[in-house]
Amino acid sequence: MKQASPLTHRAYEHIQSEILAGRFPAGTLISEIRIAEQLGISRTPVGEAIRALAAEGWVEQQPRRGTVVRSFSRREIIELYELREALETFAAAKAAVLVSDSVLARLDRYCDEMQGLLAHLASSSAGMLDGTELKRFLAADMAFHLLIVRTAGNSRIMKLVQQTRTISRVFRMRRQRHSHKVVERAIEFHRRIADALRAGDGAAASLAMTEHIQVSRRQTIDELDNQLALDDPDAPIANDLPADLVEELRRIEEENS
């Protein structure tokens, strides 16, 4: 949406935030008139925003009904992770050749922040990372990944990764908590990736990224299967993401664009 007008960008962010926060669940009819009235703008930028969201797969046109928020099936979620794997493993290998000391320092800071959250979790009686701590963890996680993709220097890959990570994040946040094991494994993978980049070893960085995303995919699908007891592999999955996290992740995306 970088080339869009300010009003179109505003409408786009508003609709996307409503979808991510669960206020526009799957099947919701998107009314140009209502959104234009809510934002105090004309229908033209709202229509442009809706078309952009449709192109990215957030909404779809249904005959005799109009534009609705689309649902994502279990199979589609798997496909999103497969796309992430293909793109981010390539980016990791390329970044190993291009990475600078300043980028490595930032990657280390993200790892250290996640490590601090893990230490906090270990010292508490909660047993699960949630609330503000989870927000910080997810923000550091996304910043880590997007910085690597940005370092690879391919703007098209960056755009696709941002889209797939934003959508797949919806489903990882259904439970809105992360266990000690999940957090610990993520940090281990991030350290491996950062160390491989520091050594200029593209193959090792790519391998670590592959394993990291595959583990994340299995965790996400296992959680969905356990929670929803899906019998139909194409059954739709609902959306739910905290509103404040939506804004935080969007800020990180913009910083790394």
N, C-alpha and C positions, 0 to 999 in steps of 0.2 A: 504493500500500500504506500510505498515511499513516493510514488509519482502522483498519487491522488491529491485532490484539493483538501484543504484543512477540514472542510465540512464533511466530505466523504470519509476522510480518515476518522473523524469524530464519530460518525454514524457506524462505521465498521467496528471500531473499538467497543462502542456501546453494545452492539448486537452480539459480538463475540464474547464480551464479558458476561452478558446475560446468559448465554449458552453455557459457558464454562462454570458459572456459579450455580447452575441448575435452575435458574429462574425462567429460562426458556427450555424446558425439557424436550426430548425427542417428540416430534409430532406437532409441536407448537406452530400455529400459523403466524407468519411474520407479516405484519400489516405496515406497509409503507406510510399510510396516513397516520396511524397511531404513533409510530416511532418519530415521524417528522414533527408531530405535535408535542411529543415529550421533550424533544431536543430543541424545539423552537426554530426549526429550519424547514426548507422546502423539501418536496418529495424527491427532487432530482438527485441530490447527493445520497439520500437513503437508498434509492434504486441502484445507484452505482455501487454502493457498499454491499448491497444484497447480491448483486451480480458477482462481485469479487469473492464473497463468501461462498457462493455457489460454485465458482471455479475452483476453489480450494477444498470443496467437499463438505462444508459445514451445513449448508442448506440445499434443498432440492425443489424443483418445480414438480407439482403433482397435478395431473389433469383435473379440471373442474374444481380444484381447491385453491391452488395458489402456491406460494413459497412456504415450505415448512422446514423446521429443524430436522435434519436427518438423523437416524439412529445408526450405530456402528455395530456390526455383528462380531462375534468372537473371531471369525475368520478374517475379517477386515483388520482387527486389532493385531492379529498375528502378522498380516501383510505389512502393517505400519512398522512393526519391529524389524521385519525382514528388510524393509527399505532403509531404516535407520542403520542396520548392520552393514548393508552394502555401502552406504554413503560415508558413515563415520569411520569405518575401518580404512577406507581409501584415504580419507582426510588425515587420519592418524599417521599413516605411512608417509604421506606427503609432508606433513608438519614436522616430521623428524628431521627433514633436510632443511627446513626453513625456520625452525624455532629459534628464538633469541633468548638471551639470559633474562630479560625483563619478563617475557612470557612464562618462562620456567618458574620465575619467582612468584608470579601470580598464581600459577597452577599449584605451587607448593602452599600458598596461603589458603587456597580453597580447600586443599587436603587438610591443612592444620585446623581450619574452622570446623570441618566435619569431624576431625579427631576430637576436638574439644567437646562437641555435642555428644559424641560417643562416651567420653569420660563422664560427662554430666549424667547421661542415661545410666551408666554403670553404677554411679554413686547414689542414684535415686531409687525409690521403691516402686516407681511407675512401671518399669519394665518395657515400656513402649514410648517411642518418640512421637509426640503430637504437639498441637498448638503452635506456639511461637517457635519452639525448637525445631519442629518439623518444617515450618516455613523457612527457617534459616538453612536447614539441611538441603531442601529441594532447590533453594536459590543457589547455594554453593555448587550443587550437583549440575544444574543447568549451566551456570557460568563456566564451570570446568569444561564441559563438553563443547559449548559454543565457542569458547576461546580456541580450542584445538581446531575446530572447523574453520574459524576465521583465519587462523595462522596458515592453514593450507592454501588460502588465497583464491578460492573458487566461489564467486558470489552466487552462482546458481545452486551449488551444493548447499551453501549456507541457507538460502531461502527454503529449499526443500527440507533441510534438517529442522529448521525452526518450525515449519508447519507440522512435520511428523511428530516432533517432540511435544509440541503444544497439545496436539490431539491425543497422543498416547498418554500424556500426563493426566488427562481427565480420568482415565481408567485406573491408573496407579493410585489416584487419590480417593477412590471410592471408600476405602476403609479409613482414610485420614489418619493412619498411624503406621509407624514402621518399627519392627522389632529390632532388638540389639543385633541379631544375626544379619538382618538385611543391611543395616547401617554399616556394620563391620565389614561385610563382604564388599560393599560399594567402595569403602575407603581402600581396602586392599587392592582392588582393581585400579582405582585412581592412582595409587602410589606406583603400581607396576607400569601403568601407561606413562606417567610423568618420568619415571626412571628410564624407560626406553627412549623417550624423546630426548632426555638429557644425554643419553649415550649415542644419539643419532641413529638408533637401530629401528628403522621403519618396520621391519618384519615383526619384531617383538612388540612394537606399539600396536600394530594392526592386529596381532594375535590376541593381545590383552583386551583390546577394544571389542573384538569379536566375542570373546568369552564373557565379557562384562554385559554386553547387550543381550546375549543368549540367556544368561542367568536372569537378567531383569525381565525378559519376556516370559520365561517359565514361571517366575514369581507372580507376575501379573495374571497370567492365564490360570494358574493354580488358585489364586485368590478369587477370581471370577467364577471358576467352576465350583469352588467350595461354597461361596456365598449364594450363588444363584442356582446351583444344581442343574446346570443346563443339559437338556436332552437334545436340543436342536442346535447344531453348530452354527446356524445362521440366525439364532434368536438375537434380537437387539439388546444392547447394553445401555443402561441409563447413564447420564452425566451428573457429576457433582463435584465442584471444586470451590474452595473458600474464596470469597470475593477479594480479600486482601492479598491472597497469594496470586490471584490472576494479575493484579497490578504489578506485583513484585516481579513475576516472571516476564511480563511484558517489558518492564524497565530493563531487565537483563538482556532480553533479546535486542532491544534498541541499542544498548551499549555495544553489543557485539556485531551489529549489522555493518 
